[in-house]
Amino acid sequence: MVERTGRHRRRSPVPHDTRILAVDDREENLTALAAVLDALPVEVVPASSGQAALKELLGDDFALILLDVVMPEMDGFETAQHIKARPRTRDIPIIFLTAAGGESEQAYRGYAAGAVDFLTKPFDPWLLRAKVSVFLDLHRSNLELRRQAALLRRTLAEHGGAELDGAGGGCGGLLQALDERVSRVEDALARMRSGEPADDLDASVADLRLALDAFSAGS
Protein backbone atom coordinates (compact mmCIF):
# COMPACT_ATOMS: atom_id res chain seq x y z
CA MET A 1 0.00 0.00 0.00
CA VAL A 2 1.21 3.50 -0.77
CA GLU A 3 0.42 6.76 0.93
CA ARG A 4 1.70 10.15 -0.06
CA THR A 5 2.68 12.86 2.37
CA GLY A 6 3.59 16.05 0.56
CA ARG A 7 5.70 15.03 -2.42
CA HIS A 8 6.86 11.72 -0.99
CA ARG A 9 5.39 8.24 -0.93
CA ARG A 10 5.40 5.91 2.03
CA ARG A 11 5.34 2.29 0.85
CA SER A 12 4.22 -0.73 2.81
CA PRO A 13 6.85 -3.24 4.02
CA VAL A 14 5.50 -5.82 1.53
CA PRO A 15 4.94 -4.13 -1.87
CA HIS A 16 2.78 -5.79 -4.50
CA ASP A 17 3.57 -6.19 -8.17
CA THR A 18 0.06 -5.16 -9.24
CA ARG A 19 -0.70 -1.44 -9.00
CA ILE A 20 -3.87 0.65 -9.02
CA LEU A 21 -3.77 4.39 -9.64
CA ALA A 22 -6.18 6.34 -7.40
CA VAL A 23 -6.79 9.93 -8.52
CA ASP A 24 -8.56 12.44 -6.28
CA ASP A 25 -7.80 16.00 -5.24
CA ARG A 26 -8.91 15.36 -1.65
CA GLU A 27 -6.41 13.64 0.62
CA GLU A 28 -9.12 12.09 2.79
CA ASN A 29 -10.67 10.39 -0.24
CA LEU A 30 -7.32 8.88 -1.23
CA THR A 31 -6.86 7.66 2.33
CA ALA A 32 -10.33 6.09 2.29
CA LEU A 33 -9.65 4.31 -1.01
CA ALA A 34 -6.38 2.95 0.32
CA ALA A 35 -8.12 1.66 3.45
CA VAL A 36 -10.92 -0.01 1.49
CA LEU A 37 -8.49 -1.78 -0.84
CA ASP A 38 -5.97 -2.68 1.86
CA ALA A 39 -7.20 -6.30 2.00
CA LEU A 40 -6.49 -6.87 -1.70
CA PRO A 41 -3.06 -7.94 -3.04
CA VAL A 42 -2.51 -4.62 -4.76
CA GLU A 43 -0.46 -1.46 -4.35
CA VAL A 44 -2.55 1.71 -4.43
CA VAL A 45 -0.62 4.64 -5.89
CA PRO A 46 -2.25 8.00 -5.07
CA ALA A 47 -2.33 11.05 -7.34
CA SER A 48 -3.88 14.34 -6.23
CA SER A 49 -4.56 15.78 -9.70
CA GLY A 50 -5.00 14.85 -13.33
CA GLN A 51 -1.52 16.14 -14.12
CA ALA A 52 -0.02 14.03 -11.33
CA ALA A 53 -1.88 10.99 -12.64
CA LEU A 54 -0.52 11.44 -16.16
CA LYS A 55 2.97 11.76 -14.70
CA GLU A 56 2.58 8.50 -12.76
CA LEU A 57 1.45 6.75 -15.94
CA LEU A 58 4.66 7.67 -17.73
CA GLY A 59 6.78 5.28 -15.71
CA ASP A 60 4.66 2.63 -13.97
CA ASP A 61 2.25 -0.01 -15.24
CA PHE A 62 -1.22 -0.13 -13.69
CA ALA A 63 -3.99 -2.71 -13.71
CA LEU A 64 -6.76 -0.18 -13.05
CA ILE A 65 -7.40 3.55 -12.57
CA LEU A 66 -9.89 4.90 -10.00
CA LEU A 67 -10.56 8.43 -11.21
CA ASP A 68 -12.48 11.20 -9.47
CA VAL A 69 -14.64 13.28 -11.79
CA VAL A 70 -14.61 16.69 -10.09
CA MET A 71 -11.07 18.06 -9.76
CA PRO A 72 -9.66 21.57 -10.27
CA GLU A 73 -7.72 22.54 -13.41
CA MET A 74 -8.07 19.14 -15.15
CA ASP A 75 -11.20 17.18 -14.31
CA GLY A 76 -11.63 13.42 -14.57
CA PHE A 77 -13.10 13.50 -18.07
CA GLU A 78 -10.19 15.46 -19.51
CA THR A 79 -7.72 13.27 -17.65
CA ALA A 80 -9.38 10.16 -19.10
CA GLN A 81 -9.17 11.60 -22.61
CA HIS A 82 -5.42 12.10 -22.21
CA ILE A 83 -5.02 8.57 -20.85
CA LYS A 84 -6.97 7.03 -23.74
CA ALA A 85 -5.02 9.10 -26.27
CA ARG A 86 -1.70 7.51 -25.24
CA PRO A 87 -0.93 4.14 -26.85
CA ARG A 88 0.84 2.97 -23.68
CA THR A 89 -2.13 3.61 -21.38
CA ARG A 90 -5.24 3.52 -23.54
CA ASP A 91 -6.10 -0.07 -22.57
CA ILE A 92 -5.99 0.51 -18.80
CA PRO A 93 -9.58 0.26 -17.46
CA ILE A 94 -10.95 3.34 -15.71
CA ILE A 95 -13.61 3.42 -12.99
CA PHE A 96 -14.99 6.91 -12.40
CA LEU A 97 -15.85 7.98 -8.86
CA THR A 98 -18.10 10.99 -8.26
CA ALA A 99 -20.37 12.52 -5.65
CA ALA A 100 -24.09 11.93 -5.98
CA GLY A 101 -26.04 14.40 -8.10
CA GLY A 102 -26.30 14.61 -11.88
CA GLU A 103 -25.26 10.94 -12.16
CA SER A 104 -26.93 10.30 -15.51
CA GLU A 105 -25.15 13.05 -17.40
CA GLN A 106 -21.83 12.36 -15.70
CA ALA A 107 -22.16 8.64 -16.33
CA TYR A 108 -22.79 9.30 -20.03
CA ARG A 109 -19.73 11.55 -20.25
CA GLY A 110 -17.70 9.01 -18.30
CA TYR A 111 -18.51 6.12 -20.61
CA ALA A 112 -17.94 8.37 -23.62
CA ALA A 113 -14.48 9.18 -22.22
CA GLY A 114 -13.62 5.48 -22.02
CA ALA A 115 -14.74 4.45 -18.53
CA VAL A 116 -15.58 0.81 -17.88
CA ASP A 117 -17.64 1.56 -14.77
CA PHE A 118 -19.05 4.41 -12.73
CA LEU A 119 -19.57 4.59 -8.95
CA THR A 120 -21.08 7.37 -6.87
CA LYS A 121 -19.76 8.54 -3.51
CA PRO A 122 -20.16 7.51 -0.79
CA PHE A 123 -19.51 4.13 -2.37
CA ASP A 124 -20.14 0.73 -0.84
CA PRO A 125 -16.71 -0.64 0.23
CA TRP A 126 -17.75 -4.23 -0.51
CA LEU A 127 -18.98 -3.28 -3.97
CA LEU A 128 -15.80 -1.37 -4.78
CA ARG A 129 -13.60 -4.25 -3.63
CA ALA A 130 -15.65 -6.70 -5.68
CA LYS A 131 -15.38 -4.59 -8.83
CA VAL A 132 -11.66 -4.00 -8.34
CA SER A 133 -11.10 -7.73 -7.77
CA VAL A 134 -12.70 -8.53 -11.12
CA PHE A 135 -10.36 -6.19 -12.96
CA LEU A 136 -7.35 -7.50 -11.04
CA ASP A 137 -8.23 -11.04 -12.13
CA LEU A 138 -8.58 -9.88 -15.74
CA HIS A 139 -5.23 -8.11 -15.51
CA ARG A 140 -3.46 -11.20 -14.18
CA SER A 141 -5.05 -13.37 -16.86
CA ASN A 142 -3.87 -10.98 -19.56
CA LEU A 143 -0.34 -10.99 -18.14
CA GLU A 144 -0.31 -14.80 -18.10
CA LEU A 145 -1.50 -14.95 -21.71
CA ARG A 146 1.20 -12.50 -22.75
CA ARG A 147 3.83 -14.55 -20.92
CA GLN A 148 2.68 -17.73 -22.62
CA ALA A 149 2.68 -16.04 -26.01
CA ALA A 150 6.18 -14.69 -25.42
CA LEU A 151 7.37 -18.16 -24.40
CA LEU A 152 5.81 -19.68 -27.48
CA ARG A 153 7.48 -17.13 -29.74
CA ARG A 154 10.82 -17.61 -28.00
CA THR A 155 10.58 -21.39 -28.22
CA LEU A 156 9.75 -21.24 -31.90
CA ALA A 157 12.64 -18.85 -32.51
CA GLU A 158 15.10 -21.07 -30.61
CA HIS A 159 13.96 -24.49 -31.81
CA GLY A 160 11.48 -24.10 -34.60
CA GLY A 161 13.73 -22.79 -37.35
CA ALA A 162 15.67 -25.99 -37.80
CA GLU A 163 12.46 -28.00 -37.97
CA LEU A 164 10.57 -25.93 -40.52
CA ASP A 165 11.71 -28.07 -43.42
CA GLY A 166 10.93 -31.35 -41.61
CA ALA A 167 7.71 -33.26 -41.41
CA GLY A 168 6.90 -31.91 -37.97
CA GLY A 169 7.34 -28.23 -38.82
CA GLY A 170 7.69 -25.85 -35.86
CA CYS A 171 5.89 -28.40 -33.67
CA GLY A 172 9.05 -30.50 -33.66
CA GLY A 173 10.95 -27.64 -32.07
CA LEU A 174 8.33 -27.28 -29.38
CA LEU A 175 8.45 -31.00 -28.62
CA GLN A 176 12.22 -30.83 -28.34
CA ALA A 177 11.93 -27.91 -25.91
CA LEU A 178 9.38 -29.82 -23.84
CA ASP A 179 11.64 -32.88 -23.78
CA GLU A 180 14.55 -30.79 -22.50
CA ARG A 181 12.42 -29.40 -19.67
CA VAL A 182 11.14 -32.86 -18.71
CA SER A 183 14.73 -34.07 -18.58
CA ARG A 184 15.68 -31.28 -16.18
CA VAL A 185 12.81 -32.22 -13.87
CA GLU A 186 13.78 -35.91 -14.03
CA ASP A 187 17.41 -35.07 -13.22
CA ALA A 188 16.34 -33.03 -10.19
CA LEU A 189 14.10 -35.87 -8.96
CA ALA A 190 16.92 -38.37 -9.38
CA ARG A 191 19.21 -36.18 -7.28
CA MET A 192 16.54 -35.97 -4.58
CA ARG A 193 16.16 -39.77 -4.49
CA SER A 194 19.92 -40.16 -4.01
CA GLY A 195 19.94 -37.66 -1.17
CA GLU A 196 21.56 -34.85 -3.14
CA PRO A 197 20.15 -31.29 -3.07
CA ALA A 198 17.78 -30.34 -5.87
CA ASP A 199 17.22 -26.65 -5.31
CA ASP A 200 16.31 -26.15 -8.97
CA LEU A 201 13.32 -28.53 -8.90
CA ASP A 202 10.66 -25.87 -8.33
CA ALA A 203 12.08 -23.69 -11.09
CA SER A 204 12.30 -26.66 -13.46
CA VAL A 205 8.68 -27.65 -12.78
CA ALA A 206 7.50 -24.07 -13.32
CA ASP A 207 9.48 -23.86 -16.56
CA LEU A 208 7.93 -27.12 -17.74
CA ARG A 209 4.42 -25.88 -16.92
CA LEU A 210 4.98 -22.70 -18.92
CA ALA A 211 6.24 -24.72 -21.88
CA LEU A 212 3.24 -27.04 -21.70
CA ASP A 213 0.86 -24.06 -21.56
CA ALA A 214 2.63 -22.48 -24.52
CA PHE A 215 2.44 -25.74 -26.44
CA SER A 216 -1.29 -26.00 -25.70
CA ALA A 217 -1.84 -22.41 -26.77
CA GLY A 218 0.01 -22.96 -30.02
CA SER A 219 -1.47 -26.35 -30.91
N, C-alpha and C positions, 0 to 999 in steps of 0.2 A: 504494500500500500504506500502511496506517496502523498505527502502533504506539502504545501508550499507556504513558507513564511517569508514575506517580502519577496526577494528575487531568488530565494534558495529553496531547494526541495529537501525534504526529510524522508528518506526511504526506510521501508521496514527491514528488519534483520534478514528476512527470507524473501527476496524479490521473486516475482513471477515472470516467466517469459512472455505471457500474453498480456497486452496492455489495452486499456480503454482510455480514451481521451474525454474528460469531463470539462465542458466549457460553460462558465457562468460568471457574471461580473460580481456576484455576491459571495463573499467568503463562506458565510454560513451555509449556503446551498451546496458549495463544493464539499464542505465538511460533512453535510448530511448524506450526500451521494457516496462519499468514501465510507461512511459508517454502514450504510445499507448494503454495500457491495463487499464489505470486509470478509464475509464468510465464503466468497467465491475465490477460486484460484486465479486471481487476476490482479494486475497492478493498475491502479487508477491514477492517471496523470492529470493534474488540474491545470486549467488555463483560464485566466480571468478576463479574457477578451477574445474577439475574433482574430485580431492580429496575432495574439499570443498563440492561439490554436494553430494558425497557419504556420507559425514558426516551429512549433512542436512537430508538425507533420513533415517538415523538411528532412528531419533526421531519423525519427523513430517510426516503426511499423505498429499499426493499431488494428485490433480486431473490430472495434466499434467506437462510434463517437456519440456521446450524450451532449446535445447542443441546446442551450437556452435560446429562446426566441428573442426576448426583449433584452438588448444590451446597448450601451451607448456607442456612438461612432459607427461601429459595424454590427448590425443585428445578426440574428441567427440565419435568416434567409440569405443575406449577402455572403455570410461566411460559408454557407453550404454551397452557394454557386461557385465560389472560388475553389472549394474542395473538389467539387465535381468537374471543374474545368482542368484540373491537373491530372495527367495520365497516371501518375504514381498513386494518387489518393482517390480517384473517382469511384473505385469499387468498394470503398470502405462504407459499410452501412451506417446510417445516421438516424438516431431517435431524437426527435425534437421534444423538449420539455418547456412548458409554458404555464403561466398562471391562468386560472379559470376566467372565462369571459371572452367572447368573440371566438370560441373554439372552431366553429365551422369554417370561417374565413381563413383563420390561421392554419387550420389543418389542410385546407386546399392549397394554400401557398407553400406549406411545408412539403406536401407530396409533390407539388410541381417543382420544388427545388431539389428533389431527389431523396426525400426522407423515406425510410422504410416503416416507420411507426411514429406515433404522436401520443404523448402522455401529458395530462394536465396536472399542475401542482395544486394542492399537496397530493403527491402520488402515493399509491399503495406500495409499501416496501416489498411485499411478497410478489406483487405483480411485476414490479421493476426487476427484481432478481430473476423471476421466471423468464421474462423477455430477454434479459441479458444472457442468461444461461443458454437459451436457444441459439443466439448469435455466436456465443463462444463455441458451442458444439459445431456449428457450421464452419467457423473459422478453423478449428482443429481438423475437421474433415478435409477442408480445402488444402491445408498445409500437407496433410498426409498424402493426398492425391498428387500434389506437386512433387513431393519427395519420391513417390513411386514412379512418376513419369520421368523424373530426372535420373533415377536409378536405371530405368529401362533404357533411356537414351544412352547413358554411359555404358551400360552393358553391351548394347548393340555396337557402340563405337569401338569398344575394346575387343569384342569377340565376334561380332557379326560380320565384319568386313571380309575375313578370311573364308567365311562359310557361304557368302552370297552366291558363289558359282556352284556350290554343291547341292545335293538333292534336298538337304534340310533347310537351305536358305539361312536367314538370320536366326531362326529358331535353334539351329545347331549351336550357335554361339551362346545363346541363353542357356541351353542345356549344359554346355561345358561350364559356364559360370556357376550354375546350380551345383554341379558335381564337385567343383572346387570347394564350395562353401560346405557341402555335406562332409567332404573329407576333413575339413578343419574341425568340424564338430566331432566327428568320429575320433580324430587324433586327441582332442581334449578329453573325451570320455575315456579313451584308453589310458591316458596319463592318470586320470582320477582312479581308475580301477587298480592301477599299479602303485597307488599311494603318492604319486607325484602331484605337485600343484598344477591346477588348470585354471589360472586366473582369467584366461581369455575365453572361457566357455560361454559366459553370458553374451559377450560381444559377438562371438561366432554364431550363436543361436539367433540373435537379433539380426545379424547380417543375412543369415539364411532366410529368415522370415521376410525381410524386405525383398530379397531376390525372388522368393516364391510369389509374393504379392505382385511384383513387377511382371513376372512371367504370366500370372493369371490375367493381369490387366492388358497385356500385349497379345494374349492368345485369342 
